[in-house]
Amino acid sequence: MGNKRRFTWLSMGLLLCCCLTVAAHGETLERIVAVVNGEIILYGDVLDQIKTFEKGNRAINLQDPEVKAKMEREVLQSIIRQKLADQEVKKMKIYAPKGEIDKAIDEIRRENGGLTEAQFELLLARDGLDMKKFKEKLRQEIERKKLMERVVKSKIVVSESQIDARLQSQPVQPEESFRPPTNPSQSSSGDSQNKRHLAMIFLPVPEGARGDAVAKTEKEARKIYDKLKSGEEFGKLAKEYSRGPGAADGGDIGFVSADELSAEIEKGIRGLSEGAISEVIKTSTGFHILKILGVRKESAPPSQPQAPSRERVDAREMARRQLFMEELSRKYEEWIQDIEKKAFIKITL
């Protein structure tokens, strides 16, 4: 979401006239594309969400002007609704306390194989996020969920007669959720994968920074790199300069596999042997210098196939869940449309 700033009509006019930052394809990132109850949405906000969507939908051809324009309109509509929801969160004084956010992060780390804090931050960096940005996104997600529970979810009741009617009109098959068995003959468990023990010096670039701000950070990174080449200790410089994971431990971020790294970092350290130091690597979040502390070859030990873990959900419960989700979507759509009608929304995209 974009920064929530309030402007008078005069200041908005000045902004539109004075924006000089030009993005790829000749579009102005700082151009105001919508105003929602006095809060602005920038073209850059739309592009950011499109980039996120594009990562998981490679088949979409955004080089086609019609496809791109349609995508921009749809994403802008989604951002407008997010902003309206966030405004309602404020009105209702809904908030996610720090402890709740930290607990959610701990759960995410556990679900992803018990990642250390440093490994988790590295995964975030791969997706162009740092911990501060991720916590902010998580806070918004938790607060929006609480909003939905208050205005919609708490008012939904699925009756037994509704379930009976659904089962008669649309037979629902029982569902089995399961974790596939581990079977050496069906996987690449015999293949080895190298994990590198890495230390990192990271200098972040502020969100939205361009031009001189980026050049200044890069210059600082190259000065540190020169110190390393002249023989200064990596761990000492990491403690002094790094603003990333593991800084207090001399930049040590533990053992990391290739698929846990961003493409830029993986390319930058590819082929380096133990003890080697990478050149300055630029990513979407900042500038990195890495040292290979060690390399560990890992392969899954031979084992017997394990039976899958199954959880059976009966047809009646499946029908209840379907009805609940359908009603949730319908009522939320009604609620957000009502909020939209009452809001002042000006679109200039």
C-alpha positions in Angstrom: 0.0 0.0 0.0 1.1 3.5 -0.6 2.0 6.0 2.1 -1.2 7.5 3.6 -0.8 11.2 3.0 -3.5 13.8 3.0 -3.4 16.7 0.6 -5.6 19.7 -0.3 -6.8 19.9 -3.9 -4.2 22.7 -4.4 -1.3 20.6 -3.2 -2.5 17.6 -5.3 -2.5 19.9 -8.3 1.0 21.0 -7.6 2.1 17.4 -7.1 0.7 16.4 -10.5 2.4 19.3 -12.2 5.8 18.9 -10.4 6.3 15.1 -10.5 9.5 14.5 -12.5 10.4 10.9 -11.6 9.9 8.8 -14.7 9.5 5.0 -14.6 10.1 2.5 -17.3 7.7 2.8 -20.3 7.6 6.6 -19.8 5.1 6.5 -16.9 5.5 8.7 -13.8 5.8 6.6 -10.7 4.7 9.5 -8.4 1.6 10.3 -10.5 -1.5 10.3 -8.5 -3.9 7.7 -10.0 -6.7 7.8 -7.4 -7.8 9.7 -4.3 -9.8 7.8 -1.7 -11.4 9.9 1.0 -8.5 12.3 0.8 -5.8 9.6 0.8 -3.8 9.2 -2.4 -2.8 6.2 -4.5 0.3 6.5 -6.7 1.0 4.8 -10.0 4.1 3.3 -8.3 1.7 1.5 -5.9 -0.1 -0.1 -8.8 3.2 -1.2 -10.4 4.4 -2.7 -7.1 1.4 -4.9 -6.8 1.5 -5.9 -10.5 5.2 -7.0 -10.0 4.2 -9.1 -7.1 1.3 -10.7 -9.1 3.6 -11.2 -12.1 6.1 -13.3 -10.1 3.5 -16.1 -9.7 1.8 -15.7 -13.0 4.5 -15.8 -15.7 1.9 -16.6 -18.4 0.5 -13.1 -18.3 1.8 -11.0 -21.2 2.1 -7.5 -19.8 3.9 -6.4 -23.0 0.5 -6.3 -24.6 -0.9 -2.7 -24.0 -4.5 -3.9 -23.7 -3.6 -6.6 -21.2 -1.4 -4.1 -19.2 -4.1 -1.5 -19.1 -6.7 -4.0 -18.0 -4.4 -5.3 -15.3 -3.7 -1.8 -14.0 -7.4 -1.0 -13.7 -8.1 -4.2 -11.9 -5.1 -3.8 -9.5 -6.1 -0.1 -8.8 -9.6 -1.3 -7.9 -8.1 -3.8 -5.5 -5.9 -1.2 -3.9 -8.9 1.2 -3.5 -10.8 -1.5 -1.7 -7.8 -2.3 0.5 -7.5 1.4 1.4 -11.2 1.6 2.2 -10.9 -1.5 4.4 -7.9 0.1 6.2 -9.8 3.3 6.8 -12.6 1.2 8.4 -10.0 -0.5 10.5 -9.0 2.9 11.9 -12.5 4.0 12.4 -13.3 0.8 14.4 -10.0 1.0 16.3 -9.0 -2.5 15.2 -5.3 -3.2 15.7 -2.8 -6.1 15.7 -0.5 -5.9 18.7 3.2 -6.5 18.3 3.0 -9.8 20.2 0.3 -11.1 17.7 2.5 -10.2 14.7 5.6 -11.8 16.3 3.6 -15.0 17.0 2.4 -15.1 13.4 6.0 -14.8 12.2 7.2 -17.5 14.5 4.4 -19.8 13.1 5.4 -19.0 9.5 9.1 -19.8 10.3 8.0 -23.2 11.9 5.8 -24.1 8.9 8.8 -23.5 6.7 11.1 -26.0 8.3 12.1 -24.1 11.4 14.0 -21.3 9.7 16.3 -19.2 11.8 15.6 -15.4 11.9 18.6 -14.8 9.6 17.4 -17.4 7.0 13.9 -16.0 7.1 15.1 -12.5 6.4 17.1 -13.8 3.5 14.0 -15.4 2.1 12.2 -12.1 2.4 15.0 -10.3 0.6 14.6 -12.8 -2.3 11.1 -11.4 -2.7 12.2 -7.8 -2.4 11.1 -7.4 1.3 12.8 -6.7 4.6 11.5 -7.6 8.0 10.0 -4.1 8.6 8.0 -4.2 5.3 6.9 -7.8 6.0 5.7 -7.0 9.5 3.7 -4.0 8.1 2.1 -6.3 5.4 1.3 -8.9 8.1 -0.1 -6.3 10.4 -2.5 -5.1 7.6 -3.5 -8.7 6.8 -4.3 -9.5 10.5 -6.3 -6.2 10.9 -8.2 -6.8 7.7 -9.0 -10.3 8.9 -10.3 -8.9 12.2 -12.4 -6.4 10.3 -14.0 -9.1 8.2 -14.7 -11.1 11.3 -16.4 -8.1 12.9 -18.5 -6.8 10.0 -19.2 -10.1 8.1 -18.0 -13.4 9.5 -19.7 -13.1 12.9 -23.1 -12.6 11.2 -23.0 -15.7 9.0 -24.9 -18.8 10.1 -25.2 -21.9 8.0 -28.3 -24.0 8.9 -28.7 -27.7 8.8 -31.4 -27.3 6.2 -29.0 -25.4 3.9 -26.5 -28.2 4.2 -29.3 -30.8 3.4 -30.3 -28.8 0.3 -26.7 -28.5 -0.9 -26.1 -32.2 -0.5 -29.3 -33.0 -2.5 -28.7 -30.5 -5.3 -24.9 -30.8 -5.6 -23.4 -34.1 -4.1 -20.2 -33.2 -2.3 -17.4 -35.7 -2.2 -15.5 -36.2 1.0 -12.1 -34.6 0.9 -8.8 -36.1 2.1 -6.0 -33.8 2.7 -2.6 -35.5 3.0 1.1 -35.1 2.8 2.5 -37.3 0.1 4.8 -40.2 1.2 8.5 -39.8 1.2 9.7 -42.4 -1.3 13.2 -42.5 -2.6 12.1 -44.1 -5.9 9.7 -41.2 -6.5 11.9 -38.3 -5.7 15.3 -36.8 -6.1 16.4 -37.8 -2.6 19.5 -39.5 -4.0 20.6 -36.2 -5.5 23.0 -34.1 -3.5 22.7 -30.4 -2.9 25.3 -28.1 -1.7 24.5 -25.7 1.1 26.7 -22.8 1.7 27.6 -21.3 5.1 27.3 -17.6 4.4 28.2 -14.3 6.0 26.7 -11.2 4.6 27.2 -7.4 4.8 23.9 -5.8 3.7 23.3 -2.1 3.0 19.5 -1.5 2.4 18.2 1.1 0.0 15.2 2.9 1.4 11.9 2.0 -0.2 11.2 4.2 -3.3 14.7 5.6 -3.3 16.3 6.4 -6.6 19.1 8.4 -8.2 21.5 9.9 -5.7 20.2 7.9 -2.7 20.9 4.6 -4.5 24.3 5.9 -5.7 25.3 6.9 -2.2 24.5 3.5 -0.8 26.4 1.8 -3.6 29.4 4.0 -3.0 29.4 3.0 0.7 29.2 -0.7 -0.3 32.2 -0.3 -2.6 34.2 1.4 0.1 33.5 -1.6 2.4 34.5 -4.0 -0.5 37.8 -2.1 -0.9 38.5 -2.5 2.8 37.9 -6.3 2.5 40.2 -6.5 -0.5 42.9 -4.7 1.5 42.7 -7.4 4.2 40.3 -6.1 6.8 38.3 -8.8 8.6 34.8 -9.5 7.2 33.2 -10.2 10.6 34.5 -6.9 12.0 33.2 -4.9 9.0 29.8 -6.7 9.1 29.3 -5.8 12.8 30.3 -2.2 12.0 28.4 -1.6 8.7 25.9 -4.3 8.0 22.2 -3.5 8.5 20.9 -6.9 7.6 20.4 -10.3 9.2 23.3 -11.7 11.4 25.0 -8.3 11.6 25.7 -8.8 15.4 27.3 -12.2 14.6 29.7 -10.8 12.1 27.2 -11.2 9.3 26.8 -15.0 9.8 23.4 -16.2 8.4 24.0 -19.9 8.6 23.8 -22.6 6.0 21.6 -21.6 3.0 20.6 -23.6 -0.1 20.5 -22.0 -3.6 16.7 -21.9 -3.8 16.6 -19.7 -0.6 18.6 -17.0 -2.3 17.6 -14.3 -4.7 18.6 -14.8 -8.3 21.1 -11.9 -8.1 22.8 -13.3 -5.0 22.9 -16.8 -6.3 24.5 -15.6 -9.5 26.9 -13.4 -7.6 28.3 -16.2 -5.4 28.1 -19.0 -8.0 31.4 -20.8 -8.3 33.0 -19.2 -5.2 35.0 -21.5 -3.0 35.3 -21.6 0.8 36.8 -18.4 2.1 36.0 -16.4 -1.0 34.3 -13.0 -0.9 31.8 -11.9 -3.6 31.8 -8.6 -5.3 29.2 -6.0 -4.5 25.8 -7.5 -5.5 22.8 -5.2 -6.2 19.3 -6.5 -5.5 15.9 -4.8 -5.3 16.4 -4.3 -1.6 20.0 -2.9 -1.5 23.6 -3.9 -1.9 25.2 -7.1 -0.6 28.7 -8.5 0.0 28.9 -12.2 0.9 31.6 -14.5 2.2 31.6 -18.3 1.8 32.4 -19.6 5.3 31.9 -23.2 4.3 30.2 -25.6 1.9 28.2 -28.7 3.0 27.0 -31.4 0.6 23.7 -32.8 1.6 21.8 -35.8 0.4 18.7 -37.4 1.9 19.5 -40.6 3.7 18.0 -43.8 2.3 14.7 -44.5 4.0 11.6 -46.6 3.8 8.5 -45.1 2.2 6.4 -43.3 4.8 2.7 -43.6 4.8 0.9 -40.3 4.0 -0.7 -38.4 6.8 -4.4 -38.2 6.0 -7.2 -36.1 7.5 -10.7 -37.0 6.2 -13.3 -34.3 6.0 -16.8 -35.8 5.5 -19.3 -34.6 2.9 -21.5 -32.8 5.3 -18.6 -30.7 6.7 -17.4 -30.0 3.2 -20.9 -28.7 2.2 -20.9 -26.5 5.4 -17.5 -25.0 4.5 -18.6 -24.3 0.9 -21.8 -22.6 2.0 -19.9 -20.6 4.6 -17.3 -19.3 2.2 -19.9 -18.5 -0.5 -21.9 -16.5 2.1 -18.7 -14.8 3.4 -17.8 -13.7 -0.1 -21.3 -12.5 -0.9 -21.7 -10.5 2.3 -18.2 -9.0 2.1 -18.9 -7.9 -1.5 -22.2 -6.2 -0.3 -20.4 -4.5 2.6 -17.5 -3.2 0.5 -19.8 -2.0 -2.2 -21.8 0.0 0.4 -18.6 1.5 1.7 -17.5 2.4 -1.9 -20.9 4.2 -2.5 -20.4 6.4 0.6 -16.7 7.2 -0.1 -15.2 10.0 -2.1 -13.2 8.3 -4.8 -11.6 10.1 -7.7 -9.7 7.9 -10.3 -7.3 9.5 -12.8 -5.6 6.4 -14.2 
